[in-house]
Amino acid sequence: MKHNSTAMQLSKIVAAKLSGIASQADSLDADSLIEAFDLAAKELRPQLAGDQEFGRELERRVAEWKFMLLSDRPITFEALTELHSGVGALGFGSIEKQVTIELIFARLCHRHGRARERDEAFERLDRAIEAQVDIAPGDVLRDLKKSVSRCRAELSKSQ
Protein backbone atom coordinates (compact mmCIF):
# COMPACT_ATOMS: atom_id res chain seq x y z
CA MET A 1 0.00 0.00 0.00
CA LYS A 2 1.07 3.58 -0.51
CA HIS A 3 2.82 5.75 2.05
CA ASN A 4 0.69 5.98 5.21
CA SER A 5 -0.47 9.58 4.78
CA THR A 6 -1.39 8.98 1.13
CA ALA A 7 -3.23 5.79 2.05
CA MET A 8 -5.08 7.62 4.80
CA GLN A 9 -6.04 10.39 2.37
CA LEU A 10 -7.28 7.87 -0.17
CA SER A 11 -9.19 6.02 2.51
CA LYS A 12 -10.95 9.25 3.53
CA ILE A 13 -11.80 10.07 -0.09
CA VAL A 14 -13.24 6.58 -0.66
CA ALA A 15 -15.18 6.69 2.62
CA ALA A 16 -16.63 10.11 1.82
CA LYS A 17 -17.65 9.11 -1.70
CA LEU A 18 -19.29 5.86 -0.63
CA SER A 19 -20.95 7.41 2.43
CA GLY A 20 -22.35 10.13 0.20
CA ILE A 21 -24.00 7.55 -2.02
CA ALA A 22 -25.26 5.63 1.02
CA SER A 23 -26.88 8.81 2.36
CA GLN A 24 -28.92 9.01 -0.85
CA ALA A 25 -29.94 5.34 -0.77
CA ASP A 26 -33.54 5.99 0.24
CA SER A 27 -34.12 8.09 -2.87
CA LEU A 28 -32.59 5.53 -5.27
CA ASP A 29 -34.09 2.31 -6.58
CA ALA A 30 -31.96 -0.84 -6.36
CA ASP A 31 -30.58 -0.61 -9.89
CA SER A 32 -29.69 3.08 -9.49
CA LEU A 33 -27.98 2.37 -6.18
CA ILE A 34 -25.87 -0.39 -7.71
CA GLU A 35 -25.06 1.85 -10.66
CA ALA A 36 -24.03 4.72 -8.34
CA PHE A 37 -21.63 2.51 -6.39
CA ASP A 38 -20.19 1.00 -9.56
CA LEU A 39 -19.67 4.46 -11.04
CA ALA A 40 -18.01 5.67 -7.83
CA ALA A 41 -15.61 2.72 -7.89
CA LYS A 42 -14.82 3.45 -11.54
CA GLU A 43 -14.16 7.12 -10.75
CA LEU A 44 -11.97 6.31 -7.75
CA ARG A 45 -9.78 3.65 -9.39
CA PRO A 46 -7.49 6.11 -11.25
CA GLN A 47 -6.65 7.81 -7.94
CA LEU A 48 -5.29 4.50 -6.64
CA ALA A 49 -2.46 4.63 -9.20
CA GLY A 50 -2.38 0.87 -9.63
CA ASP A 51 -2.20 0.04 -5.92
CA GLN A 52 -3.71 -3.47 -6.02
CA GLU A 53 -4.18 -3.74 -2.27
CA PHE A 54 -6.12 -0.51 -2.08
CA GLY A 55 -8.05 -1.45 -5.24
CA ARG A 56 -9.20 -4.62 -3.50
CA GLU A 57 -10.12 -2.58 -0.42
CA LEU A 58 -12.24 -0.30 -2.62
CA GLU A 59 -14.02 -3.29 -4.16
CA ARG A 60 -14.63 -4.77 -0.71
CA ARG A 61 -16.11 -1.54 0.64
CA VAL A 62 -18.35 -1.15 -2.41
CA ALA A 63 -19.55 -4.76 -2.06
CA GLU A 64 -20.26 -4.29 1.66
CA TRP A 65 -22.27 -1.10 1.06
CA LYS A 66 -24.26 -2.67 -1.75
CA PHE A 67 -25.13 -5.71 0.33
CA MET A 68 -26.05 -3.77 3.46
CA LEU A 69 -28.16 -1.20 1.65
CA LEU A 70 -29.90 -3.61 -0.69
CA SER A 71 -30.66 -6.22 1.97
CA ASP A 72 -33.92 -4.46 2.87
CA ARG A 73 -34.99 -3.96 -0.73
CA PRO A 74 -37.51 -6.10 -2.57
CA ILE A 75 -34.95 -7.95 -4.68
CA THR A 76 -34.63 -11.68 -5.08
CA PHE A 77 -32.98 -13.85 -2.49
CA GLU A 78 -30.66 -15.11 -5.22
CA ALA A 79 -29.50 -11.55 -6.00
CA LEU A 80 -28.88 -10.92 -2.30
CA THR A 81 -27.01 -14.21 -1.99
CA GLU A 82 -24.83 -13.17 -4.93
CA LEU A 83 -24.06 -9.83 -3.25
CA HIS A 84 -23.29 -11.63 0.01
CA SER A 85 -20.98 -14.06 -1.79
CA GLY A 86 -19.22 -11.13 -3.42
CA VAL A 87 -18.47 -9.62 -0.03
CA GLY A 88 -17.26 -12.95 1.32
CA ALA A 89 -15.00 -13.50 -1.68
CA LEU A 90 -13.29 -10.15 -1.08
CA GLY A 91 -12.85 -10.79 2.63
CA PHE A 92 -13.95 -8.65 5.52
CA GLY A 93 -12.24 -5.51 6.76
CA SER A 94 -12.75 -6.49 10.38
CA ILE A 95 -14.42 -9.11 12.53
CA GLU A 96 -17.04 -6.50 13.46
CA LYS A 97 -17.90 -5.95 9.79
CA GLN A 98 -18.05 -9.70 9.22
CA VAL A 99 -20.47 -10.13 12.11
CA THR A 100 -22.63 -7.28 10.78
CA ILE A 101 -22.74 -8.74 7.26
CA GLU A 102 -23.37 -12.32 8.40
CA LEU A 103 -26.13 -11.29 10.84
CA ILE A 104 -27.88 -9.37 8.07
CA PHE A 105 -27.55 -12.44 5.87
CA ALA A 106 -28.85 -14.77 8.60
CA ARG A 107 -31.92 -12.54 9.00
CA LEU A 108 -32.44 -12.51 5.23
CA CYS A 109 -32.21 -16.28 5.10
CA HIS A 110 -34.71 -16.56 7.93
CA ARG A 111 -37.10 -14.13 6.27
CA HIS A 112 -36.93 -16.16 3.04
CA GLY A 113 -37.38 -19.51 4.81
CA ARG A 114 -33.81 -20.65 4.16
CA ALA A 115 -33.01 -22.35 7.46
CA ARG A 116 -29.97 -24.25 6.16
CA GLU A 117 -28.32 -21.08 4.81
CA ARG A 118 -29.19 -19.21 8.02
CA ASP A 119 -27.59 -21.92 10.14
CA GLU A 120 -24.51 -21.92 7.89
CA ALA A 121 -24.19 -18.14 8.44
CA PHE A 122 -24.23 -18.69 12.20
CA GLU A 123 -21.64 -21.46 11.87
CA ARG A 124 -19.37 -19.12 9.86
CA LEU A 125 -19.77 -16.52 12.59
CA ASP A 126 -18.91 -18.99 15.33
CA ARG A 127 -15.73 -20.04 13.46
CA ALA A 128 -14.76 -16.44 12.65
CA ILE A 129 -15.14 -15.29 16.24
CA GLU A 130 -13.27 -18.32 17.54
CA ALA A 131 -10.42 -17.58 15.11
CA GLN A 132 -10.07 -14.12 16.68
CA VAL A 133 -9.59 -15.36 20.26
CA ASP A 134 -5.85 -14.64 20.28
CA ILE A 135 -6.12 -11.48 18.16
CA ALA A 136 -9.09 -9.31 19.13
CA PRO A 137 -9.63 -7.80 22.57
CA GLY A 138 -11.76 -9.95 24.87
CA ASP A 139 -14.46 -7.33 25.36
CA VAL A 140 -14.92 -7.00 21.59
CA LEU A 141 -15.31 -10.76 21.20
CA ARG A 142 -17.68 -10.90 24.14
CA ASP A 143 -19.88 -8.20 22.58
CA LEU A 144 -19.82 -9.93 19.20
CA LYS A 145 -20.76 -13.27 20.75
CA LYS A 146 -23.67 -11.55 22.54
CA SER A 147 -24.87 -10.03 19.27
CA VAL A 148 -24.78 -13.41 17.56
CA SER A 149 -26.54 -15.11 20.48
CA ARG A 150 -29.27 -12.45 20.58
CA CYS A 151 -29.89 -12.78 16.85
CA ARG A 152 -29.96 -16.59 17.07
CA ALA A 153 -32.45 -16.44 19.93
CA GLU A 154 -34.61 -13.84 18.16
CA LEU A 155 -34.76 -15.91 14.98
CA SER A 156 -35.39 -19.19 16.78
CA LYS A 157 -38.41 -17.63 18.56
CA SER A 158 -39.95 -16.60 15.27
CA GLN A 159 -39.65 -19.94 13.48
Secondary structure, DSSP 8 states (H G I E B T S, - for coil): ---HHHHHHHHHHHHHHHHHHHHTGGGS-HHHHHHHHHHHHHHHGGGGTT-HHHHHHHHHHHHHHHHHHHTTSS--HHHHHHHHHHHHHH--SSHHHHHHHHHHHHHHHHHTT-HHHHHHHHHHHHHHHHHTTTTS-HHHHHHHHHHHHHHHHHHHHT-
